[in-house]
Amino acid sequence: MIYRREIDGLRALAVLPVILFHAGISPFDGGFVGVDVFFVISGYLITSIILTERQAGRFSLVEFYERRARRILPALFLVMTACLPFAWLWLQPGDLRDFARSLIAVATFSSNFYFQSEADYFGTAAELQPLLHTWSLAVEEQYYLLFPLLVLGIRRYDARRIAVLIAVLAIASLALAQWALDRHAEAAFFQLPSRLWELALGGLVALHLMHTPTREGHRALRELGAAAGLVLIGMAVFAYDRETPFPGVAALVPTLGTALVIVCATPATLAGRLLGTRALVGIGLVSYSAYLWHQPLFAFARHRLHDEVSEPLLWGLAAAALALAYASWRFVEQPLRRRDRIHRRTVFAVAGVGSLVFILLGLLGTATDGFEARYVENRLSGTERELYRMIREQTAFDPDRERVDDGTCRFSAEVVDEAFEERFARCAATHGRAIVVIGDSHGVNMYNIMAKAGIGNFVAGVVQGGCRPHRHRSRCQYQEFDRFVDRWHGSIDQVIYHQGGAHFLRDRKGEVDSPAAFEPGAAFIVDEGNVTRVIEYLERLGTRVPTVWLGPFVEARVELRDMRLLRQGVFMNERSLSHFARLDAFLKERSGDAPHPFTYVSLIDIMDAQRDFLRVGSCITYRDRDHFSACGEDLVARQVKAAFDAGVFPTRR
């Protein structure tokens, strides 16, 4: 292929926003779209290589996979190896176990499956995963395994037939991605079927350029197209954020922008000359290694400094990623791509042995629970060991006990479906009116608390993580619950709405549910738009059935495995105590500033949580930064029962 400097410059515009996004540096809140830019570039390059060689009658699967191995594995294995000592020294057992599992996933080209099951890409826990970013490599590797076979399935080279095939796959994939956004959001983000269209778009660009006689004409159109492409990429980087539904049709903005740049930018255009500058080309050349290095640097720094990583340090780590990228490109990537020095058999042997070593290390770390025995015996005192084991046991997530279900009339579901409604009808016929809890993952906690408290005739929950009225998702329960209330309002004593309070708080960058909102010195900033949307929903609900907005509880907002907390005796985050008390006061005022057909009840008043609430006797009351543990639910259930008996909760007369 003819070398195009502007493609390397485009790579720079892909990797820099990704690095700055993972650093948490504003205004690059949409920097994650750099991955989508990479997908289009990869689709373009890989399709160009395969079809050019296929057209010439010299395409070889073995040679193709050899080139991919030379390109991908040396730098990847180097970064994984560099992570090992820091993981051993700095990670606590649970994190080390997760890291070990990720080693297996990366070595087997399945890290997108692993991280889909383990981490929300936009969640705070994801920031602590050193190999999180390898999910995109897994998507590309899976594409590399399948696409050449698909092309070879067409017996003779036929550009039109190949274009139709790629276009059909692209349209189907985009439709799947958009459909899955509200139903299987994690799969939509991490999996090849919903990302295939981005790589396929690059493939269509390759076909277009291969069969377009010349690009010298229409100078003005090329200038306009290339400039528009850069603008579209910039719009996504600076206008998108963690709340943007992605990667459905919203991903068309950066991907079509990338396609326009590839098609239109040449050294004769302004955009081409900009992308062809020495600085951008230099960064583009090392972009793969830079992508590999940046996330481990940020993740290990956050582990070591307990999330208290300053912005200047993050800028320094971003610069360090580029420096390490140059070194690994110069001394690892380039030499190992030389076929005259390293034989194909050696490449495949190293790939196989290296993958096996990482798999074995991952299995060992998994089997030993992150070498927990070594950690407990060598690093903790006797008192700390007892507290560590208490925290480990009580904060372990157990799906079997996530939702209380007594087999009869204390039950919950994520949505109102036929099974839920049938069970509700039977219980209503037997026990009369119900208390129904609705909300997000905090609503799951609250349903359990109400069920454990033993209040009312029977308790049902329609609760689903990530579902709140201020963010519409078709997979969520609110619209169908409205219809359920219309059908069953006579059998409902009251609806209790409860959600996580952090979604009403913003950090100084404007993000909700952000760790930065609870850092020392962080300002108290309310997202009034989200509050208003919840009030509007509860007003509609309250006109039909007695409705209670049970205000948010104080969230712990601490890392329970932080050794400093263990040694201090485990305490609540002071900023969290302050912010949630002020938020509760704000919500009381907003709910009482005019007559509303719902009642606001303060859970914070009921809990009366103080700094030592995180540990009450032998109970660690939270299982993570913002959800109650099972014994925490038991404790709050007793407090709620007392408040209910005292008439704090209004009931239907």
N, C-alpha and C positions, 0 to 999 in steps of 0.2 A: 504494500500500500504506500501511496505517496504521503510523506510526513506532513502534517498540518500543525503549525505552531499554535494556531488559534484553539485547537482542541485541548492542548495542554493548558493554555490560558483558561479555558472553560473549566477544566479540572480544578484549577486554583479557586475559581469562583464557587465550586461545589464544596471543596474541603474546608475552606476558611469559615464559612457560616456554620458548618457542622461543629467544628472545633469550638467556636465561640458560643454556640447554642449549648453544648454540653458543659461549657464553663459557666453558663448562667449569666452571661454578660449581655446586658441590654445595649442596643435595641435588636439583637439578633434572635428574637423570640421564635421566629419561623425558620431558623437556620437548619432545622432537621430536613428541610426540603433539598438540601444539598445531596442527600442520598438519592433522591429521585432524579436529580441531574446526572449523578453517576450512573444510574440504571439506564437512562436514555443513551448516554455515551457508550456504555458497555454494549447495549443492544446494537448500536450503530457499528462499532468496531468489530464485534464478533460476527455479525451478519456479513459485513464487508469481507472479512477474511474467509469465512466459510464459502460464500457464494462465488467469490473471485476464484478460489481454488477449485471449487466444484465445476465452474464454467470452463476452467482450463483442464479439467480432468485429472487433477493431481491432489484432491482432498484426501487426507488420511486421518481417521479417527485417532489412531495412536499418536500421530504427530501433533494433532490438535490438543489432546490431553497432556502431552508432554509440554507443550508451550504454556498451557494453563498452569501446570504444576511448577514450572520454572518461574512463572510470573507471580503466583499466589503464595506458594508454600514457604520459600526461604525467609521472607520478612515476617510472615505470620508465625513460623516456628521460633524465630528469634524473639519476637515480642512475648510470646507465650513463655518461653524459657526465662526471659528477663522478669516476668511476673512472679515466678516461683519463689525466690527468696523473700520478696516483700510480702507475699501471701503467707508464707511460713512464719515470718517475724511479726507481722502487724495484724493479721486477721484473727478474730476470735472464732471458736470452733464452728458455730453455725454459719458464719460467713465463709470460713475455709471449706466447709462441706459444700456450700453452694458453688464456690469457685472450682472445687474439684469436679463437680457435676458439669460445670460449664466447659472444663477441659475436654471431657468426653464428647460433649455436644459439638465443640468446634472441630475436634479431630474426626468426627463422623459426618461433617457437613450438615448438622441438624440443629445448630444453635438457634435458628429461628423458632423451631418447635419448643426447645427448652425455655427460651426467654418468654415465649408466649404464655407458657404455663406458670412461670415463676415471677415475672416482673411486668408491671405497667411501664411501657417505655417512657411515659411522661410523668411517672410517679417518683416520689423522693427516694424510694428504695432502689430504683434503677440506677441512680447516680452512684451507688456504692458497688455496682457490678463491674469489675475490671474488663470483662470481655463482652459486655452487653452489645457493643457495636458490631460484633461479628455476625449478628443476625443477617445483616445485609450481604455479607460474603456468602453465607449459606444459601440465600435466595439466588445469588448469581451462580454459585456452584451447581445448584440443582438445575438451573436453566442451561448451564453448559453441558450437563449430562444429557438433557432431553432434546434441546433444540437441534444439535447436529443429527441426531437419529431421525428427527422429524423431516429434516431437509433430505437426508439420504433416502427416506421413504418415497420420495418423488423420483421415479426411475430415471428420467432425463431432465436436464436443466430447463426449466420453463419459468421465466421471471414473472409472467402474469399469474400463473398458478400459485407460485410461492407467495406473491403479494396478496392474493385473495386469501390464502390460508392464514398468513400472518394477520391480515386485517380482521378476519373473522375471530381469530383467537383474541386479538386486542379488544374488540368490541365486547365479546363475551366476558373477558376478564374485567374490563372497566365496569360493566353492568353488575358483575358479581361483587366487586369492591364496594360499589355504591349501595347495593342491597345489604351487604354484610355490615355496613357501618353501624347501623342501629341494632343489629341482632347479634353479631359476633365481631365486635369491634377489634378485639385483640388479634383474632385470626385475619381479619381484613388488613391489619397493619403488618403482620409478620410473615404471612404465607405467600408462596409463589403464585398460586392461582389468582390472587387479587392484586399481585404486583406484576404479573406477566405482561400486562398491556404496556407498562412503561418501557420494558425491554423491547417489546414488539414495536413500539413507536420508533425506537432507534433503528430497528430492523427495516421498517418501512422507509425511513430516511435513507438508509444505506441503499436500498433498491432504487429509490428515486435518483440518487446521485450516480449510481452505477449506470443508469440507462438514460441519463440526461446528457445530450451531446456536449454541451458547453455551459459554463456558468458566467461567461464573459459579458453577455448582454444584460439589459435591464439593470443598469448600474443603480439607478434611483430606487428600484424595488428592492434590490439586495441591501442597500444602505438602510432603507426603512425596515425591512424584515429583520435584519441583524440587530438593529437598535431596539425594535419592539421586543425581540427575544430577551435581550438583556434587561429591559424594563420589566417584563413579566417575571423573570427570575428574581429581580430585586423586590418587586411587589410581594411575592410570596415570602421572601426572607424577612422583610420588615413589617408586613401586615399580618401574617399568620402568627398563631401562638398555640399553646398546648390545648386550647379549647376548640381549635378549628377542626371540624370533622374531616378526618383524613384516613386513607388516601383515595377517596372517591373522586367526584368531579372536581373537588378543590385542587387535586394534584394535577389537573390539566394545566393550571397556570404555569408552574415551573417546568413541567415536561414539554408543553408546547413551546414555551420560551426557549428551552434547550434545543428542540428540533429546529426552530427558526434560526438559531445561531449557527447550528451545524450546516444547515442548507445555505444560508445567505452570507455568512461571514467569510471573507477571503482577505488576503493581505491588501487588496485594493480598497476595502471598506474601512470606515472609521472604527467600527467594532472589531474587525479583524486586526487592525493595527494595535488597538488597545489590548486585546487578548494576547497579541504576539509580543508584548513588551517582555524584556528580559526577566523582570521580577515575577510576573505572573507565570511565564513559561517555566521558570525555575521552580516555583512552588508546585506547578502542575506536574512536573517530572517526578517530584518526590511525594505527590499527593497520596498515593496508596500507603506508603510508609507513615506519612503524617496521620492518616486516618487510623492506622493501627496503633500508633503510639499514644494518641491524645487521651483516649478514655481510660487506659490504665493509670496514666499520670494523675488525672483528676480523681479517679476513684480511690486510689491508694492515699492520696493527700487527704481526702475527706475521711477515710478511715483513721488515718494517723492523727488528724487534728479534730476529730469528732464533729465533722461538718462545719467547723469554724474556720473556713478557708477564706482569706481576704481576697478582694478583687485584684489587687496588685499581684498577689501570688498566683492567681488564676491566669492573669496575663503572662506571667513568667513561665508558668507551666505550658501555656499555649506556644510560647516561643521555644521552649525546650523540646516540645513535640516536633517542631519544624527542624531544629538542630539535629535531633536524633534521627529524624526522617532522612536528612541528607546523608548522615553517616551510614545508615543501613542501606540506602539506595546506592551509595558509592561503593561500599565494601561488601555488601551482601547481594542485593538485587542484581546489579550490573554484572559482576563476575559470574554468578550462577546462571545467567541467561546466555552465556557464551557456549555454544555447542562445540566449538573446537577444543574446549578445555574439559568439559564435563560430559560424559557419555550418557545417552538416554537411559541405559540400564541403571546407572548410578542415581539418576534423578528419581526414577521410580522406586529404587531400593531405599533411598533416603526418605522419600515420601511415606513408604509403607512402615519403615522402622520408626520414624518420628511420630507418626500417627499412633502406632502401637504403644510407644513409650508414654505418650500423653494419656491415652486411654487407661493404661495400667496405673499411672499416677492418680488419675481421676477415680478409678475404682477403689484404690487404697484410701484416698481421702474420704470417699463416700462411706466405705465400710467402717471406718473408724470415727464417723461423725465429726470429721474435721480434726482428727487427732485430739479429741476432747480429753482423754485421760492424761495426755502429756500436759495440756494446758492447765487442767485443774490441779494436778499434782505439783507442777513446777512454778506456777505463777500466782496461785491464790493461797492465802492463809486459811487456817481452819474455819474461821468465821465466814470468810469470803466464799469458801467452797460450799458451805451450807446455803448461803444466800444465792449463790450462782445456781445450784441445783433447784432451789425453790423457784427462781425466775424461769429457768429452763422448762421445768415441768408445767408451770402454770401459764406460761405464755405460748406453749406449743399449740399450733392451730390444729384442731381436731374436727374434720368435716362432719363426723357422726354426731357431735354435740353442738354444732353450730346453731341449729334451730331446735327449740324445744317442741316436741310433739308427743303428747301423752297417749296417742293412738285413738283418742276420741275427739274431744272438742277444744283442744288447745293445739292449734296447727297453723302453719303458714305456707305461703307460696310466693314465687316471684311475680306472678301475674294471675289475674282472674281467669281461670280456664274452667272447662267442664267439670273436672274432678274437684276443684276447689268449691265451685258453686253447689255441686251435689252434696258435698260434706257440710257446707254451710247450711243448706236447707235441712238436712237431717238434724243438725245441732240446734237450729232455730226452733224446729218442731218439738224438740225434747226440752231445751233449756230456756227458751225465750230469746230476749234481745242480747246482742253480742257487743263486746268492745272490739273494735277493729283498729289495728295499728298499721299505718302506712308510712313509707319513707325509704331511705337509702340503706347503706350498710349499717349506719348508726340506728336506723329503724329496725334492723335485725336484732341488734342489742336490745332495743326498747321492747320489741315484741317478746323476746325471751324474759325480760324483766317483768313485764305485765303477766306473762304466763306463770312465772315462778311466784309472783306475788299472790296469785290466787284470787284476783279481784274479778268482779262481774260474774255473770252466769256462764259465759264462755268467751274465750279470747281467740281471735283469728288475726293473722298478719298477712299483708300484701306488701312485701318489702323486698327490695332488690338493690344490690350495691351499684353505685354510680348513677342512680335514678333520682332526679330532683326536678320539681316543676319549673325551675328557672333555666333548665337546659333540656330542650325537647329531643327525645330519642324515641323512635317508634317502637323499640323493643321494651320500653318502660311501661309501667302499669297504670299510669294516671288516667288516660282517656278511657280505657276499659273499666277502670274502677269507678269513674263517673257514671257510666252506664249501669254498673253493678249497684251503686247507691240508689239510682232511680228505681231499680227493680226491688231492692231489699231494704229501703230506708225504714220501713216499719219494724224490721227485725234488728235494727242497729241502735244500741243504747248511746254510743258515741264513737266518733272516729278520732283517733289520736294520731296527729301528724308529728313526725320527728325526723330530723336530718342533722348531718354534721355541721357544726358551726363554722368551721374553717372556710367553708364556701361563701360565707358572708364577710370574710376578712380578706383584704388585699395587702400585698407587700408594696414597697415603694415603686416597684416596676409595674404595678397594676395586676399582678397575678394573684388568683385566689388559691387557697389551699397550698400555700407555699411555706416551706420551712423558714424562709427569710422573715416572714411576718412575726416569728416568735423568737428571733435573735435578740440578744441584749440591746436595748436602745431602739428597737423597732417601733415605729409609730403605729398608733391604732387607727386603721383606715377601714371603713365599712364600705362594702359594695352594695350601695343602696338599690341598684337595679335588680340584683338577685333577691333582696328583701322584698321589694315591691312585687316582683313576679310571684313569690310565694304567697304574699298577702292576697293578691288577686285570685290565685287558685283556691285558697282557703275560704275566701268570701263566696265564691261560686259553690263550693262544697257545703259551706255552713248554712246556706239558704234551704238546704234539703234535709240535713241531718245534723244533730248536735256535734260540733267539731271543736277539738282542743288542739292548739298548737303547743306542744310540749317543747319548750325552748331547749337549746343545745346544752349538753353538759360540758364541764371543763375537760379539755383534752390534755393528756399528760405531756405530750410534745417533748418527750425525751427518748433517747436510745437506751433501752433497758439493759443492753449488754455492754454499755459504756463502763469501763472499770472505775472511772472517777465517781460515777453514781453508786456503784457497788460499795466503794470505800466510804462514801458519805452516808450510806444507809438508804439510798434511793429516795429522791424527792421530786416533786412536781416542778415543771418549768415555771419560774416566777412570772415571766412575760405572758405565759398562757393563762395563769390565774388572773392576772390583771386584765388581759384582753377579753376573756370570756365573761368576766364580771361586767365589764363595760358594754360588751355586746348584748348581754342579757338585759341590761338597763335600757339600751337603745331599742331593743325589740319590744320590751314592755311599753315604752313610750310610743313607738310606731303603732303597736296594736291597740293602744288606748287613746290615740289622738282623734279618733272619730268612732262612732258606733260601728262595730263589726259583727257579723253573724258568726263569729267564732270567739273562743276564749283563749287567752295566752296564759299558760302556766309555766312558772320558772322551775326548771329542774335543778338549776344551780342553787336556788333557795332550799329545795328539798334535800339536795346532797350536802350542802354546807361544806364543800371540799376545801381543805387547807393544804399547805405545802407537804404534809406527811400523808395525804390521802392515798398516794401511790402504793404505800405499804401499810395495811391495817392488820396488825397481828401477824398471822402466818399467811395472809392473803396478799398477793401482788395483784392489784385491782385492774390493771390494764394488760392486754396481751400484746399491744404494740403502741405506737405513739398516740393513737386516737380511738382505740376500741377497748371496751371492757373485756376482761378475762371472764371465765365462767364463775369464779368466786367473786369477782367484782360485780357481776350481774346479781349474784345472790345477795350481796351487801346492799346494793341500790334497790333491789326488789323489796327488802324490808323497809327501807326509807320511803319508797313509793306507796307501799301498803299502808304505812302510818299516815301519809298525806291523804290517801284515798279515804281512809276511815274518818279522817278529820274534815272531810268535805271540800278539800282543795280542788278536786276534779268535779266539775258540774256534771250531773247526770240527767237523763230525761225523766221528767216528773210523771 
